[in-house]
Amino acid sequence: MSRSIRVLIADDHAIVRKGLCALLATEPGIEVIGEAGDGQEAIAQAQSLEPDVILMDLVMPRTDGPEAIRQLADGGSKARILVLTSFAADDQVFRSLKAGALGYLLKDADPEELVAAIRRVGRGESALHPAIAHKLVRELAGPRDRAGPARLTDRETEVLKLVARGESNRAIAARLSISEATVRTHMSRILSKLELESRTQAVLYALREGLVLLDETGPLAAA
């Protein structure tokens, strides 16, 4: 049996934390291991508890969510960040994703969407609310003039398309008859060549360049 996804909830509203705890307590394979009421506490809890996924609010006292994400990444934290917030302002979206968040959900998402997003982020995959995906396709900063599909090999382009369609490394490896390690190597080269920082940015790049359509991305668009 696989290990449960260990989740840390960071939100400055106690009622939100308790509600999330109650929801996730009913989900098999997900375990809430801690709560934090602000960004500094989230950083401290992440260091001591080593969660797999952090549900991170953005507007919190002392240290806000995007800054907490940045500090966790700079500190070498292996926790994967799923932003869960009421805000979809451009600066908050860009700061969070550039800092290293893998997912971004709004608090009006259905419980089923949240659970699915936690599982996806726990596997190292992207999970974006549709409103955020549409916003970022056009607006996320990227090296358009320095990088393009022609810089990728045919196999790298193929891998990028499959990633953008929501395929996991395991599924891509099976489809292309290669190892998961080879898929990871291709992704590393793709990010390096396109001067991108994350799998999420690679997906958005593929959308922006027309390698895939938004309705083909499935889990990315549907979170």
C-alpha positions as CSV (number, residue, x, y, z in Angstrom):
1,M,0.0,0.0,0.0
2,S,1.4,3.4,-1.0
3,R,2.1,6.0,1.7
4,S,-0.6,8.7,2.4
5,I,0.0,12.2,1.0
6,R,1.0,14.2,4.1
7,V,-0.6,17.7,4.0
8,L,0.1,20.9,5.8
9,I,-2.6,23.6,5.8
10,A,-1.5,27.2,5.9
11,D,-4.3,29.7,6.3
12,D,-4.9,32.6,8.7
13,H,-8.6,31.8,9.2
14,A,-9.0,29.0,11.8
15,I,-12.5,28.1,10.5
16,V,-11.0,27.5,7.0
17,R,-8.3,25.3,8.4
18,K,-10.8,23.3,10.5
19,G,-13.1,22.9,7.5
20,L,-10.3,21.6,5.3
21,C,-9.2,19.2,8.0
22,A,-12.7,17.8,8.3
23,L,-13.0,17.4,4.5
24,L,-9.6,15.8,4.0
25,A,-10.1,13.4,7.0
26,T,-12.7,11.6,4.9
27,E,-10.3,11.1,2.0
28,P,-8.3,7.8,1.8
29,G,-4.6,8.3,1.1
30,I,-4.5,11.9,2.4
31,E,-3.4,12.8,5.9
32,V,-3.4,16.3,7.4
33,I,-0.3,16.5,9.6
34,G,-0.3,20.1,10.7
35,E,-1.8,23.6,10.5
36,A,-0.2,27.1,10.2
37,G,-1.8,30.5,10.7
38,D,0.7,32.6,8.8
39,G,3.6,32.3,6.4
40,Q,6.4,32.2,9.0
41,E,4.6,29.4,10.9
42,A,4.1,27.6,7.6
43,I,7.8,27.7,6.9
44,A,8.6,26.4,10.4
45,Q,6.1,23.7,10.2
46,A,7.3,22.6,6.8
47,Q,10.8,22.3,8.1
48,S,9.8,20.2,11.1
49,L,7.0,18.1,9.7
50,E,8.3,17.6,6.1
51,P,4.8,17.5,4.4
52,D,4.4,16.2,0.9
53,V,1.9,19.0,0.0
54,I,1.3,22.4,1.5
55,L,-2.1,24.1,1.0
56,M,-1.1,27.7,1.0
57,D,-3.2,30.8,1.4
58,L,-1.8,33.9,-0.1
59,V,-2.9,36.8,2.1
60,M,-1.5,36.0,5.6
61,P,0.1,38.1,8.4
62,R,3.8,38.4,9.0
63,T,4.9,36.5,5.8
64,D,2.5,36.3,2.9
65,G,2.0,33.1,0.8
66,P,4.2,34.0,-2.2
67,E,7.1,35.0,0.0
68,A,6.7,31.8,2.1
69,I,6.8,29.8,-1.1
70,R,9.9,31.5,-2.2
71,Q,11.6,31.0,1.1
72,L,10.7,27.3,1.2
73,A,12.1,26.8,-2.3
74,D,15.3,28.7,-1.5
75,G,15.6,26.6,1.6
76,G,15.5,23.3,-0.3
77,S,12.0,22.2,0.9
78,K,10.7,19.2,-1.0
79,A,7.1,20.1,-0.2
80,R,4.9,20.7,-3.2
81,I,2.8,23.8,-3.0
82,L,-0.9,24.1,-3.9
83,V,-2.1,27.6,-3.5
84,L,-5.7,27.8,-2.2
85,T,-7.0,31.3,-2.1
86,S,-9.8,33.7,-2.8
87,F,-7.6,35.9,-5.0
88,A,-6.8,35.7,-8.6
89,A,-4.9,39.0,-9.1
90,D,-2.2,38.9,-11.7
91,D,0.7,39.8,-9.3
92,Q,-0.3,37.1,-6.8
93,V,-0.7,34.5,-9.5
94,F,2.7,35.3,-11.1
95,R,4.6,35.6,-7.8
96,S,3.3,32.3,-6.5
97,L,3.9,30.3,-9.7
98,K,7.3,31.8,-10.3
99,A,8.2,31.1,-6.7
100,G,7.6,27.4,-7.3
101,A,3.9,26.6,-6.7
102,L,2.7,23.6,-8.7
103,G,-1.0,24.4,-8.3
104,Y,-3.4,27.3,-7.9
105,L,-7.0,26.9,-6.9
106,L,-9.6,29.4,-5.9
107,K,-11.7,28.7,-2.8
108,D,-14.8,28.5,-4.8
109,A,-13.6,25.2,-6.2
110,D,-15.6,22.0,-5.5
111,P,-14.3,19.7,-2.8
112,E,-13.8,17.1,-5.5
113,E,-11.6,19.5,-7.4
114,L,-9.5,20.2,-4.3
115,V,-8.9,16.6,-3.5
116,A,-8.0,15.8,-7.1
117,A,-5.6,18.8,-7.1
118,I,-3.9,17.6,-3.9
119,R,-3.4,14.2,-5.5
120,R,-2.0,15.7,-8.7
121,V,0.4,18.1,-6.9
122,G,1.4,15.2,-4.6
123,R,2.5,13.3,-7.7
124,G,4.5,16.4,-8.9
125,E,1.9,17.4,-11.6
126,S,0.3,20.8,-12.2
127,A,-3.2,21.7,-11.1
128,L,-4.6,25.1,-12.1
129,H,-8.1,26.6,-11.7
130,P,-9.6,27.3,-15.2
131,A,-9.6,31.0,-14.6
132,I,-5.9,30.9,-13.7
133,A,-5.0,28.8,-16.7
134,H,-6.8,31.2,-19.1
135,K,-5.1,34.2,-17.5
136,L,-1.6,32.7,-17.7
137,V,-1.8,31.4,-21.2
138,R,-1.5,35.0,-22.4
139,E,0.1,36.8,-19.6
140,L,2.7,34.6,-17.9
141,A,6.1,36.0,-18.6
142,G,8.3,33.8,-20.8
143,P,11.3,34.1,-23.1
144,R,9.2,34.2,-26.3
145,D,12.0,35.9,-28.4
146,R,14.7,33.6,-27.1
147,A,13.1,30.2,-27.1
148,G,10.7,28.3,-29.4
149,P,9.6,24.8,-30.4
150,A,12.3,24.7,-33.0
151,R,14.9,24.5,-30.2
152,L,13.5,21.2,-29.0
153,T,14.1,17.8,-30.5
154,D,11.2,15.9,-31.9
155,R,11.2,13.6,-28.8
156,E,11.4,16.6,-26.4
157,T,8.4,18.2,-28.3
158,E,6.5,15.0,-28.0
159,V,7.2,14.8,-24.3
160,L,6.2,18.4,-23.8
161,K,2.9,17.9,-25.6
162,L,2.1,14.8,-23.4
163,V,3.0,16.8,-20.2
164,A,0.7,19.6,-21.3
165,R,-2.1,17.1,-21.8
166,G,-1.9,16.1,-18.2
167,E,0.1,12.8,-18.6
168,S,2.2,11.7,-15.6
169,N,5.8,10.7,-16.1
170,R,4.8,7.1,-15.7
171,A,2.1,7.4,-18.4
172,I,4.5,9.2,-20.8
173,A,7.2,6.5,-20.2
174,A,4.7,3.8,-21.0
175,R,3.4,5.5,-24.1
176,L,6.8,6.2,-25.5
177,S,8.4,2.9,-24.4
178,I,11.1,4.7,-22.3
179,S,12.0,4.8,-18.6
180,E,10.6,7.4,-16.2
181,A,14.2,8.5,-15.6
182,T,14.4,9.3,-19.3
183,V,11.2,11.3,-19.2
184,R,12.6,13.3,-16.3
185,T,15.8,13.9,-18.3
186,H,13.8,15.2,-21.2
187,M,11.8,17.5,-18.9
188,S,15.0,18.8,-17.4
189,R,16.4,19.6,-20.9
190,I,13.1,21.2,-22.0
191,L,13.1,23.5,-19.0
192,S,16.7,24.4,-19.6
193,K,16.3,25.0,-23.3
194,L,13.2,27.1,-22.9
195,E,14.6,28.9,-19.9
196,L,11.6,28.0,-17.8
197,E,11.5,27.2,-14.1
198,S,8.8,24.6,-13.6
199,R,6.5,22.0,-15.2
200,T,3.6,24.4,-14.9
201,Q,5.4,27.0,-16.9
202,A,6.3,24.4,-19.5
203,V,2.6,23.5,-19.8
204,L,1.7,27.1,-20.2
205,Y,4.4,27.6,-22.8
206,A,3.0,24.7,-24.8
207,L,-0.4,26.3,-24.7
208,R,0.9,29.7,-25.7
209,E,2.9,28.3,-28.6
210,G,-0.1,26.3,-29.9
211,L,1.5,22.9,-29.3
212,V,-1.7,21.9,-27.5
213,L,-5.2,23.6,-27.1
214,L,-6.5,24.6,-23.7
215,D,-9.3,22.0,-23.9
216,E,-6.8,19.3,-24.5
217,T,-5.0,19.9,-21.2
218,G,-7.7,18.2,-19.2
219,P,-6.5,18.1,-15.6
220,L,-4.5,21.3,-15.9
221,A,-7.6,23.3,-17.0
222,A,-10.0,21.4,-14.8
223,A,-7.6,21.3,-11.8
